[in-house]
Amino acid sequence: MMETLFTERLILRELMDSDAADLFAIRSSEEVNRYIERPAYQDISESENYIVTQKEKSEIGEWVILGMVLKQSSVLVGSICLFSFSEDRTSCELGYELHPSYQGRGLMVEAMETLLNYLSKSSTLQNLQAVINPENKASLLLAFKLGFKKGRQLDIVKAPYQCYYLGIHGQTQIESKIE
């Protein structure tokens, strides 16, 4: 579990049962699911089940999921997930999603910069990996803006997805992974 973080416009916190409808609005969007291998949600029960699973995985340290909630309206507009942690918890994969109605406003950059700042001061994480479909130009732009670099392709990552890496503490082991 992770503490709640605050940005100028957002609250980054664990998902709650009351987020089910907003989460369904995000995950039922064809646009949100366009570049990932996940079918769009068809029923709100999928959101409810995901929130339960997220809590369980968070409690045992497998996932860290932060809902992105607008301070002004308390609407859940997106989420950020840390998962697939290495055994020594120095690296993990990063995923993120944002409702289309809130894209293009700098919210994900704001959230990610706050999270990365927190992780640099409060965690053992040294490296993050993002697996991105190169057709997802907005996700690539975000990754590059945050300092991610294209790295070697992992066998478990299927085309067209590409791996991008970011060192959290400046000097990292990422350089050995860069092509």
C-alpha positions in Angstrom: 0.0 0.0 0.0 1.1 3.5 -0.7 0.3 6.9 0.8 -2.0 9.3 -0.9 -0.2 11.9 -3.1 -1.5 15.3 -4.1 -0.8 17.4 -7.2 -2.1 20.8 -8.1 -5.3 19.3 -9.7 -5.3 15.7 -8.6 -5.4 13.3 -5.7 -3.5 10.0 -6.3 -4.9 7.3 -4.0 -5.9 3.7 -3.8 -9.0 2.8 -5.7 -12.2 2.6 -3.6 -15.5 0.7 -4.0 -17.1 4.1 -4.8 -14.9 4.4 -7.9 -16.5 1.5 -9.8 -18.7 3.6 -12.0 -15.9 6.0 -13.0 -13.5 3.1 -13.5 -16.1 1.4 -15.8 -16.3 4.7 -17.8 -12.6 4.5 -18.3 -12.2 0.8 -19.0 -15.3 0.5 -21.2 -13.8 3.0 -23.6 -12.6 1.6 -26.9 -10.2 4.5 -27.1 -8.5 3.6 -23.8 -8.2 -0.1 -24.7 -7.1 0.6 -28.3 -3.4 0.0 -27.8 -3.4 -2.6 -25.1 -4.4 -6.3 -25.1 -7.5 -5.9 -22.9 -11.1 -6.0 -24.1 -13.3 -3.1 -23.1 -15.3 -3.7 -20.0 -18.9 -4.6 -20.8 -20.4 -4.5 -17.3 -19.8 -2.5 -14.1 -19.2 -5.7 -12.2 -15.9 -6.0 -14.0 -14.9 -2.7 -12.4 -16.1 -3.9 -9.0 -14.1 -7.1 -9.3 -11.0 -5.3 -10.5 -11.2 -3.0 -7.4 -11.4 -6.1 -5.1 -8.5 -7.7 -6.9 -6.5 -4.5 -6.8 -6.9 -4.3 -3.0 -5.8 -7.9 -2.6 -2.7 -7.5 -4.9 -1.8 -4.3 -3.1 -2.0 -5.8 0.3 0.5 -8.6 -0.7 2.8 -6.1 -2.5 2.2 -7.4 -6.1 0.6 -4.2 -7.4 0.5 -0.6 -6.5 -2.4 1.1 -8.2 -3.2 4.8 -7.8 -6.5 6.2 -8.9 -6.2 9.7 -10.4 -9.1 11.7 -8.8 -9.8 15.4 -9.7 -9.6 17.5 -6.6 -12.4 19.8 -7.9 -15.0 17.1 -8.6 -13.8 13.9 -6.9 -14.2 12.1 -10.3 -11.8 9.2 -11.0 -10.3 10.1 -14.4 -7.5 7.6 -14.7 -5.0 5.3 -12.9 -1.3 4.5 -12.7 -0.2 1.0 -11.9 3.2 -0.4 -10.8 3.4 -4.2 -11.2 5.8 -7.1 -12.1 8.2 -6.1 -9.4 11.7 -7.7 -9.5 12.5 -9.9 -6.5 14.6 -7.2 -4.9 12.0 -4.6 -5.7 14.4 -2.4 -7.5 12.5 -2.5 -10.8 9.0 -2.9 -12.1 6.7 -2.2 -15.0 4.5 0.9 -15.2 1.1 1.2 -16.8 -1.3 4.1 -17.0 -4.7 5.0 -18.4 -6.7 8.2 -18.7 -10.3 8.7 -19.7 -10.4 10.3 -23.2 -12.4 13.3 -21.9 -9.4 14.3 -19.8 -6.6 13.6 -22.2 -4.5 16.5 -23.6 -4.7 18.5 -20.4 -1.4 17.6 -18.8 -3.0 15.5 -16.1 -1.0 12.4 -16.7 2.3 14.4 -16.8 1.3 16.1 -13.5 0.5 12.7 -11.9 3.5 10.9 -13.1 6.0 13.7 -12.1 4.5 13.6 -8.6 4.7 9.8 -8.4 8.3 9.7 -9.8 9.4 12.4 -7.3 7.8 10.4 -4.5 9.4 7.1 -5.6 12.9 8.8 -5.9 12.7 9.7 -2.2 10.6 6.9 -0.7 11.2 3.6 -2.4 13.8 1.0 -3.3 12.8 1.3 -7.0 15.6 2.3 -9.3 14.2 1.4 -12.7 10.8 1.5 -14.4 9.8 -0.2 -17.6 6.9 0.8 -19.8 5.8 -1.5 -22.6 4.2 0.8 -25.2 2.5 0.2 -28.6 4.5 2.5 -30.9 1.2 3.6 -32.6 0.2 5.1 -29.3 1.8 8.5 -29.9 0.4 10.1 -26.8 1.9 7.4 -24.6 5.2 7.7 -26.3 5.2 11.4 -25.9 4.5 11.1 -22.2 7.2 8.5 -21.8 9.8 10.7 -23.6 8.7 13.8 -21.7 9.3 11.9 -18.4 12.8 10.7 -19.6 12.1 7.2 -20.6 14.5 5.8 -23.2 13.9 3.0 -25.8 15.6 -0.2 -24.6 16.2 -3.7 -25.8 13.2 -5.8 -26.7 12.4 -8.5 -24.2 11.4 -11.9 -25.4 8.1 -11.8 -23.4 7.0 -8.6 -25.1 5.2 -9.3 -28.4 5.4 -7.0 -31.4 4.4 -4.3 -32.0 5.0 -3.4 -28.3 8.4 -1.8 -27.4 10.2 -1.5 -24.1 11.1 1.9 -22.6 13.2 2.4 -19.5 13.6 5.1 -16.9 16.1 5.3 -14.0 14.5 6.9 -11.0 17.6 7.9 -9.1 19.7 9.4 -11.9 22.6 6.9 -12.2 21.0 3.5 -12.9 21.6 0.2 -14.6 19.4 1.2 -17.5 22.3 2.2 -19.6 23.1 -1.5 -20.1 19.6 -2.1 -21.4 19.6 0.7 -24.0 20.2 -0.2 -27.6 
